[in-house]
Amino acid sequence: MNRALTGTDFRFKGQKSVYHGKVRDVYNINDDIMVMVATDRISAFDVILPKGIPFKGQVLNQIAASFLDATADIVPNWKLATPDPMVTVGLKCEGFKVEMIIRGYLTGSAWREYRDGKRSLCGIRLPEGMKENEKFPEPVITPTTKAEEGHDENISKEEIIATGLVSKEDYEIMEKYTRALFKRGSEIAASKGLILVDTKYEFGKRDGKVYLIDEIHTPDSSRYFYADGYEEKFAKGEPQKQLSKEFVRQWLIEHDFMNRPGDIMPEITDAYAESVSDRYIELYEHITGTKFEKAGCGNPADRIEKNVTDWLASR
């Protein structure tokens, strides 16, 4: 199996700090530029799995970069360049402490809560009688707090504004951008035979302006169904064929792991990691319509360090 990049420890010129997230390592250059490295780590249920997924970082980075370019006419975004297949560099923004989740269909965690009797989600009243994977009459925005550690928590628009997490003006800008981005993402997905089911967006502010930051429309931040067969499977109450990280969550659930006290992480075999890698590459090729070209088989950390160093020196 090709070597997966599960951690970085670079020292770039002008580096002020580094943040190691669940998946991405983000380097602050002179409090002006962010170097975001998409590693091959994978997380589910707010825990990083013990084995990396080959080429996952490249898939995420290249999908996100293509969608940032494809939506730049809708909302200003942070991206400046992609000097390496696993790296995006862009403007440093002050991130808002909420994530904007938008759902077109009742599935995943929202379905699990609905199935258990809940009819309100982030202050939004849900219709009675809905079934799993059913399309909402209109997409619903269900924000969460952005937790430094542990679980993100659902929160309503009213609570966000009342507590001062985001101003009313900024929230309404984010809300408008979220709906426009989801519409564009859905149109692109439909042109490739996919359904964009739900996704999340993160926003930040720089010089008084709201920017789209981080990744968009990747299998880590989004859920896709295949359009072909959706109606038939829905009518029969069968699981949808999907391209997203949800299949990893389902695999963990089947192995009795949901990160509850006492849960034991199942073994991630090389064969399973390779199968997850194949699924990520499949999504890349479906959503971009292009063949995935695997980056060189040498040490990815060495390649990244050289490519980023060269880009920073060229500025």
C-alpha positions, 0 to 999 in steps of 0.5 A: 500500500502506498504511504499515507501522510498522517502528520506534518511538522514543517518549518516554513519561512515566516511561519508564526504557528501551526494548527493540527486539526482532525484532517488538516494541518494549517500553517500561519505565515506572517499572520497573512497567508494560510498553508492548508495541508490536507493529510490522509487522516480520516475522522468519524464520530469526532475521533481520528481513525488509527490508520490513514487513507492513501490519496484521501488528502489529494482527493479532498484538496483537489475537489475543494480547490475546483469548487472554490474556483467554480463558486468564486463568482458567488462568494469571495473565497480564501484560495490563492493557489494550490502549489501541491496536490495536497495543499491549498494556500490562501488568505488568513481570515478570522473564522466564525465560530459556527459551521453552516450546515445545509440539508436537502434531504432527511438523512444521517444524524438528522434522520436518526434524531427524527426517527427517535421522535424529534421534530425540531432541528436548530429551531426549524420545525420539520414536517410530520411523516417524513421517511429516511432519505426524503427530500425536504420541500426546501433545503434547511440550514442547521448550523452548529457551533465549531468546537475546539474539542469534542462534539459540535453542537446544534444551535439555532439562528436566533441563539447564534445572534442572541449570544453574539457568536455572529452578528445579525448582519454577518449571519444573514450574509452567510445564510445567503451565501450558503443557499447560493453555494448549495444551489450551485453545488447541486447543479454541478452534482446533477450534471454528473449524475449525483445528488448533493444531499447535504454539506457544510460551509465555513466562513471567516472575515478579513478587512470587514469582508466575509469570505468562504474558507476551508474546503467545500463539497468534498466527501468529508464535508458533504454527502452525495447520492447517485441520482440513478436509482434514487427514486426506486430505492426510496420507494422501497425503503432501501439504503441509497448508494452514496459517495461520502464519508457516511459509509465509514460511519456506517462501517464503524456503527456495524462494528459497535463503535460510535465513540461512546464510553467503552467503545473499542475502535475496530481494526483498520486493515490495509485492505479496508483502508485501500477500499476507502481510498478507492471510494474517495477516488471514485467520488473525485472522478464522478464529481469532477468528470476527470480521471484522478492522477495519483501524485508521485509515489515518493515521500509526500512530506518532502514533496510538499515542503519543496513545493510550498517553500518554492511558492512562498519564495516566489511571492 
